[in-house]
């Protein structure tokens, strides 16, 4: 942090998509925490809680406007349409970048422990530019959720993605790190991987994750699998290399079968093997289709990247702090 005479401005960025059931309680708890930090001299009175409405279909934006009207602590960004959690989070981070000395991102569902913010600030005061919030355990999860989560992180690391186990998007990022993050221009963003690539001094804060206060999870299994695949294809070319290796191995095996068939033919032992023929055809066809699909996924991402369309468009922004400090 800065010296004691100049307290740092902290922004808490919270992406919101149909979060009407939780915003009242979330804002209430954050008000208590931010007030305590301000009164304790840990952060500037110009610090804010910045809600980002990601094209919600309920009254999320109306609630954000009401919160801002009643208390300048709360600010809001409204995207022109739904752009997904990662783009909404990036919109909030980039909006806060020119206003804050440090930004903490967290979800709106109150599962992230607000009390861990103190530990984030302690690490920041020690000189860390990035502080990762990591779950201390998954005891409250079902066996299925624990298993799929472990598979998710294991799969990501196996395919070359640098990712921290049990870390989602609860983290502190300094202004300097945010400036570095703004240099990453790819459209297909996976912040858990991008932030790790920034470098700079970092540390971890462990916390106990709570049950969702209200509403439904925005990351069911299907969406989590899609999220994992996006992360892999955005940060690793190992799937394409694996296709190449598999293709080469199949080629070697096929050569072996050709030699075997020739030898058996010369010995007069050739037999009509319809079952083996069909199995080979199905197997090779499946490999080919899978390979085409994987390559096509990368080509699709290239197609999206070269168009360089905006990752988000801000429709409205409400904050009492001027755009330039």
C-alpha positions as semicolon CSV with decimal commas, in nm:
position;residue;x (nm);y (nm);z (nm)
1;X;0,000;0,000;0,000
2;X;0,096;0,365;-0,007
3;X;0,213;0,556;0,296
4;X;-0,031;0,617;0,579
5;X;-0,098;0,975;0,471
6;X;-0,242;0,862;0,141
7;X;-0,477;0,569;0,186
8;X;-0,532;0,341;-0,110
9;X;-0,858;0,332;-0,300
10;X;-1,008;-0,016;-0,307
11;X;-1,275;-0,124;-0,554
12;X;-1,464;-0,449;-0,509
13;X;-1,587;-0,569;-0,849
14;X;-1,888;-0,802;-0,854
15;X;-2,028;-0,945;-1,180
16;X;-2,404;-0,992;-1,161
17;X;-2,640;-1,194;-1,376
18;X;-2,997;-1,223;-1,247
19;X;-2,881;-1,164;-0,889
20;X;-3,197;-0,993;-0,767
21;X;-3,243;-1,242;-0,476
22;X;-2,898;-1,179;-0,326
23;X;-2,807;-0,816;-0,395
24;X;-2,981;-0,678;-0,087
25;X;-2,794;-0,903;0,153
26;X;-2,467;-0,879;-0,039
27;X;-2,471;-0,500;-0,040
28;X;-2,561;-0,491;0,329
29;X;-2,269;-0,712;0,432
30;X;-2,024;-0,531;0,206
31;X;-2,140;-0,196;0,345
32;X;-2,048;-0,314;0,695
33;X;-1,709;-0,447;0,585
34;X;-1,613;-0,144;0,373
35;X;-1,722;0,100;0,645
36;X;-1,507;-0,085;0,899
37;X;-1,207;-0,074;0,666
38;X;-1,256;0,298;0,596
39;X;-1,308;0,385;0,964
40;X;-1,005;0,174;1,051
41;X;-0,790;0,377;0,814
42;X;-0,705;0,080;0,594
43;X;-0,861;0,215;0,273
44;X;-0,968;0,551;0,133
45;X;-1,320;0,685;0,176
46;X;-1,330;0,697;-0,205
47;X;-1,332;0,318;-0,216
48;X;-1,631;0,161;-0,387
49;X;-1,830;-0,157;-0,445
50;X;-1,876;-0,184;-0,821
51;X;-2,159;-0,409;-0,941
52;X;-2,148;-0,514;-1,309
53;X;-2,485;-0,606;-1,457
54;X;-2,420;-0,864;-1,727
55;X;-2,745;-0,819;-1,919
56;X;-2,969;-0,947;-1,641
57;X;-3,333;-1,020;-1,718
58;X;-3,461;-0,945;-1,368
59;X;-3,441;-0,626;-1,160
60;X;-3,067;-0,646;-1,093
61;X;-2,988;-0,310;-1,256
62;X;-3,278;-0,134;-1,087
63;X;-3,146;-0,255;-0,751
64;X;-2,794;-0,134;-0,836
65;X;-2,929;0,209;-0,931
66;X;-3,125;0,223;-0,607
67;X;-2,819;0,128;-0,403
68;X;-2,613;0,399;-0,571
69;X;-2,885;0,661;-0,519
70;X;-2,898;0,587;-0,147
71;X;-2,526;0,542;-0,084
72;X;-2,227;0,664;-0,290
73;X;-2,031;0,360;-0,170
74;X;-2,205;0,161;-0,442
75;X;-2,131;0,208;-0,811
76;X;-2,258;0,024;-1,115
77;X;-2,179;-0,075;-1,471
78;X;-2,449;-0,200;-1,705
79;X;-2,340;-0,396;-2,011
80;X;-2,538;-0,357;-2,332
81;X;-2,617;-0,730;-2,331
82;X;-2,517;-1,055;-2,168
83;X;-2,149;-1,124;-2,239
84;X;-2,073;-1,398;-1,989
85;X;-1,910;-1,397;-1,646
86;X;-1,550;-1,353;-1,763
87;X;-1,626;-1,058;-1,991
88;X;-1,843;-0,895;-1,724
89;X;-1,564;-0,935;-1,471
90;X;-1,312;-0,790;-1,715
91;X;-1,543;-0,493;-1,780
92;X;-1,551;-0,421;-1,407
93;X;-1,176;-0,459;-1,368
94;X;-1,099;-0,228;-1,659
95;X;-1,354;0,027;-1,535
96;X;-1,198;0,027;-1,189
97;X;-0,840;0,029;-1,322
98;X;-0,816;0,406;-1,362
99;X;-0,984;0,478;-1,029
100;X;-0,849;0,227;-0,780
101;X;-0,510;0,136;-0,637
102;X;-0,627;-0,221;-0,588
103;X;-0,930;-0,421;-0,696
104;X;-1,086;-0,729;-0,539
105;X;-1,313;-0,940;-0,756
106;X;-1,573;-1,169;-0,605
107;X;-1,907;-1,332;-0,682
108;X;-2,240;-1,185;-0,579
109;X;-2,374;-1,499;-0,410
110;X;-2,195;-1,448;-0,073
111;X;-2,008;-1,777;-0,102
112;X;-1,675;-1,593;-0,096
113;X;-1,582;-1,504;0,263
114;X;-1,597;-1,125;0,296
115;X;-1,381;-1,141;0,608
116;X;-1,091;-1,265;0,395
117;X;-1,064;-0,913;0,250
118;X;-0,853;-0,815;0,553
119;X;-0,602;-1,087;0,471
120;X;-0,597;-0,975;0,106
121;X;-0,508;-0,624;0,218
122;X;-0,238;-0,757;0,452
123;X;-0,071;-0,939;0,162
124;X;-0,109;-0,630;-0,056
125;X;0,056;-0,418;0,215
126;X;0,347;-0,664;0,209
127;X;0,402;-0,585;-0,159
128;X;0,194;-0,846;-0,338
129;X;0,042;-0,732;-0,666
130;X;-0,187;-1,035;-0,692
131;X;-0,348;-1,225;-0,406
132;X;-0,546;-1,541;-0,482
133;X;-0,838;-1,651;-0,268
134;X;-0,824;-2,030;-0,236
135;X;-1,080;-2,256;-0,071
136;X;-0,934;-2,427;0,234
137;X;-1,153;-2,735;0,184
138;X;-1,449;-2,878;-0,005
139;X;-1,616;-3,051;0,289
140;X;-1,947;-2,880;0,219
141;X;-1,957;-3,002;-0,142
142;X;-2,120;-3,324;-0,250
143;X;-1,892;-3,612;-0,348
144;X;-1,993;-3,557;-0,710
145;X;-1,903;-3,187;-0,701
146;X;-1,571;-3,257;-0,530
147;X;-1,490;-3,521;-0,787
148;X;-1,579;-3,306;-1,087
149;X;-1,385;-3,011;-0,941
150;X;-1,074;-3,224;-0,896
151;X;-1,116;-3,353;-1,250
152;X;-1,148;-2,995;-1,375
153;X;-0,824;-2,876;-1,216
154;X;-0,639;-3,196;-1,301
155;X;-0,754;-3,180;-1,663
156;X;-0,647;-2,817;-1,695
157;X;-0,299;-2,883;-1,555
158;X;-0,257;-3,199;-1,764
159;X;-0,310;-2,998;-2,080
160;X;-0,066;-2,726;-1,981
161;X;-0,284;-2,457;-1,823
162;X;-0,120;-2,287;-1,522
163;X;-0,404;-2,278;-1,271
164;X;-0,437;-2,279;-0,892
165;X;-0,643;-2,555;-0,734
166;X;-0,970;-2,444;-0,574
167;X;-0,929;-2,084;-0,688
168;X;-1,213;-1,924;-0,883
169;X;-1,221;-1,546;-0,932
170;X;-1,188;-1,425;-0,573
171;X;-0,861;-1,232;-0,589
172;X;-0,695;-0,896;-0,531
173;X;-0,513;-0,728;-0,820
174;X;-0,306;-0,413;-0,784
175;X;-0,325;-0,120;-1,023
176;X;0,009;-0,219;-1,173
177;X;-0,114;-0,572;-1,239
178;X;-0,437;-0,438;-1,388
179;X;-0,235;-0,225;-1,629
180;X;-0,052;-0,541;-1,734
181;X;-0,381;-0,729;-1,767
182;X;-0,512;-0,460;-2,002
183;X;-0,231;-0,553;-2,245
184;X;-0,393;-0,893;-2,306
185;X;-0,616;-0,835;-2,606
186;X;-0,755;-1,181;-2,682
187;X;-1,131;-1,210;-2,722
188;X;-1,155;-1,561;-2,572
189;X;-1,057;-1,472;-2,219
190;X;-0,992;-1,709;-1,931
191;X;-0,892;-1,485;-1,643
192;X;-0,781;-1,766;-1,410
193;X;-0,511;-1,843;-1,664
194;X;-0,432;-1,490;-1,783
195;X;-0,377;-1,348;-1,434
196;X;-0,129;-1,627;-1,361
197;X;0,072;-1,522;-1,668
198;X;0,111;-1,162;-1,552
199;X;0,382;-1,252;-1,305
200;X;0,464;-0,998;-1,031
201;X;0,475;-1,092;-0,666
202;X;0,175;-1,298;-0,558
203;X;0,047;-1,494;-0,262
204;X;-0,250;-1,700;-0,147
205;X;-0,519;-1,645;0,115
206;X;-0,715;-1,951;0,228
207;X;-1,079;-1,917;0,327
208;X;-1,385;-2,129;0,394
209;X;-1,644;-2,106;0,118
210;X;-2,006;-2,074;0,234
211;X;-2,330;-2,199;0,088
212;X;-2,497;-1,979;-0,171
213;X;-2,723;-1,731;0,011
214;X;-3,003;-1,744;-0,248
215;X;-3,069;-1,803;-0,616
216;X;-2,916;-2,070;-0,839
217;X;-2,559;-2,150;-0,934
218;X;-2,447;-1,990;-1,259
219;X;-2,202;-2,276;-1,321
220;X;-2,380;-2,612;-1,358
221;X;-2,178;-2,913;-1,475
222;X;-2,243;-2,851;-1,846
223;X;-2,126;-2,489;-1,823
224;X;-1,824;-2,587;-1,612
225;X;-1,719;-2,841;-1,877
226;X;-1,754;-2,575;-2,146
227;X;-1,557;-2,334;-1,928
228;X;-1,278;-2,590;-1,887
229;X;-1,264;-2,656;-2,262
230;X;-1,249;-2,284;-2,335
231;X;-0,965;-2,251;-2,085
232;X;-0,768;-2,535;-2,242
233;X;-0,810;-2,417;-2,601
234;X;-0,726;-2,060;-2,501
235;X;-0,400;-2,155;-2,328
236;X;-0,275;-2,483;-2,467
237;X;-0,212;-2,650;-2,802
238;X;-0,162;-2,988;-2,637
239;X;-0,496;-3,127;-2,767
240;X;-0,376;-3,075;-3,125
241;X;-0,040;-3,234;-3,039
242;X;-0,224;-3,526;-2,881
243;X;-0,420;-3,573;-3,203
244;X;-0,092;-3,579;-3,395
245;X;0,057;-3,837;-3,158
246;X;-0,255;-4,056;-3,170
247;X;-0,258;-4,035;-3,549
248;X;0,108;-4,139;-3,564
249;X;0,050;-4,432;-3,326
250;X;-0,247;-4,552;-3,533
251;X;-0,029;-4,525;-3,842
252;X;0,236;-4,748;-3,681
253;X;-0,027;-5,000;-3,572
254;X;-0,174;-5,006;-3,924
255;X;0,172;-5,076;-4,067
256;X;0,201;-5,367;-3,829
257;X;-0,131;-5,507;-3,945
258;X;-0,029;-5,469;-4,309
259;X;0,290;-5,666;-4,249
260;X;0,092;-5,928;-4,058
261;X;-0,164;-5,956;-4,339
262;X;0,109;-5,998;-4,601
263;X;0,284;-6,267;-4,398
264;X;-0,040;-6,455;-4,337
265;X;-0,126;-6,430;-4,706
266;X;0,210;-6,575;-4,810
267;X;0,157;-6,860;-4,563
268;X;-0,189;-6,928;-4,699
269;X;-0,359;-6,848;-4,370
270;X;-0,560;-6,544;-4,479
271;X;-0,922;-6,539;-4,364
272;X;-1,206;-6,302;-4,425
273;X;-1,216;-6,090;-4,105
274;X;-1,530;-5,885;-4,139
275;X;-1,560;-5,807;-3,767
276;X;-1,203;-5,679;-3,739
277;X;-1,250;-5,476;-4,056
278;X;-1,560;-5,304;-3,927
279;X;-1,405;-5,241;-3,584
280;X;-1,104;-5,081;-3,753
281;X;-1,325;-4,862;-3,969
282;X;-1,535;-4,743;-3,674
283;X;-1,226;-4,678;-3,463
284;X;-1,040;-4,485;-3,730
285;X;-1,352;-4,290;-3,826
286;X;-1,404;-4,188;-3,464
287;X;-1,043;-4,072;-3,432
288;X;-1,072;-3,871;-3,753
289;X;-1,396;-3,703;-3,650
290;X;-1,254;-3,619;-3,306
291;X;-0,939;-3,479;-3,465
292;X;-1,138;-3,267;-3,708
293;X;-1,351;-3,140;-3,419
294;X;-1,051;-3,038;-3,208
295;X;-0,878;-2,866;-3,499
296;X;-1,208;-2,700;-3,589
297;X;-1,240;-2,565;-3,235
298;X;-0,903;-2,394;-3,266
299;X;-0,990;-2,261;-3,611
300;X;-1,314;-2,124;-3,468
301;X;-1,123;-1,942;-3,196
302;X;-0,886;-1,799;-3,454
303;X;-1,188;-1,681;-3,652
304;X;-1,328;-1,504;-3,347
305;X;-0,991;-1,353;-3,253
306;X;-0,910;-1,208;-3,596
307;X;-1,243;-1,026;-3,609
308;X;-1,138;-0,854;-3,286
309;X;-1,491;-0,763;-3,186
310;X;-1,529;-0,581;-2,852
311;X;-1,542;-0,814;-2,553
312;X;-1,810;-0,599;-2,392
313;X;-1,995;-0,273;-2,447
314;X;-2,089;-0,054;-2,152
315;X;-2,441;0,083;-2,169
316;X;-2,448;0,279;-1,842
317;X;-2,204;0,368;-1,568
318;X;-2,285;0,523;-1,232
319;X;-2,016;0,637;-0,989
320;X;-1,958;0,958;-0,799
321;X;-1,581;0,936;-0,851
322;X;-1,463;1,120;-1,166
323;X;-1,309;0,912;-1,444
324;X;-0,967;1,069;-1,388
325;X;-0,822;1,078;-1,038
